[in-house]
Structures are given as C-alpha cells and as structure tokens.
Amino acid sequence: MELPKFILGDNTDFPNAIFVVHTEYPRFIINLENDEVDWFEEFSKEDEKDLEEETEDLIAAATNFYDREVSRYEE
C-alpha cells in the first residue's frame, strides 16, 4: 500500500489537538496545538545532528499540509 506523505488525525480524547502524521523517514506525529513531536524512529547521536537541521523543515511542511487541507474544506 502506498501512503501519502502526511495524514491528518484527531481523537476525541484530545479534543483540542490537531495531529499530523509524517509517514516517510523520519516518521513522526506532531500535535499542532502545542508543536509536540513524537518520533517513531530510534536515532543515534550522529543522526541527531542531521535530524535537528531537518526538523524545522519537516515541521513547516506538516503545518503547510494542514493549512492546505483546511483551506480545501473551506472552499
């Protein structure tokens, strides 16, 4: 099965949370309510440096995806 790069998620146990799931490496879930990120991968110390540089771009991409999806509902 081919998955989209980002998936929106919600849960009634977290009524104010807006989750975006990033399905490609490095896989993560971000809660846009508070920008908390939960990674699905284990990282070595060497990977952590590269990840720090990439994280800002990935979070911006997740936020842009959410904004695009919401704008499509509003049309």
Beta strands, then each sheet from edge to edge (+ up, - down):
strand 1: 6-9
strand 2: 19-22
strand 3: 28-31
strand 4: 36-39
sheet 1: 1+ 2- 3+ 4-
end
